[in-house]
Amino acid sequence: MSGKAGQLNALLGKGSEFEGKLTFEGEVRIDGKFTGTILTKDTLTIGEGAKVTADINAGVIIVSGAVEGTIRATGHVELHAPARIKGTIETPSMSMDRGVIFEGTTKMENLTGKAPPAPGAPAK
């Protein structure tokens, strides 16, 4: 799949269940149940009411539902209430709203493999 920025490419809606490996380009939203592995360089949104048990590797991950497993983002992770996270989050940047429940560990580092700019270095 491919699409324009901000365009939703796929939706796993409420009441739906999927088990397996999900690989995609563009933006995907999960509002149902998912178990397995998710791989993308793009954006994954886990909506309120969604239940995801997975190892997730993505560019940007936005969570408002329940996630159990490992979350790895090369860009950033956004946790919005009433999100419930149980597991590990690895990301260079994260924001968390008041009301989010997070049980686990966080490791904040650059996951892209590129060295961050030195302090005081001009931005490119």
Buried (B, 14 or more C-beta within 10 A) or exposed (E): EEBEEEEEBEBBEEEEEBEEEBEBEBBBBBBBBBBBBBBBEBBBBBBBBBBBBBBBBBBBBBBBBBBBBBBBBBBBBBBBEEBBBEBBBBBBEBEBEEEBEBEBEBEEEEBEEEEEEEEEEEEE
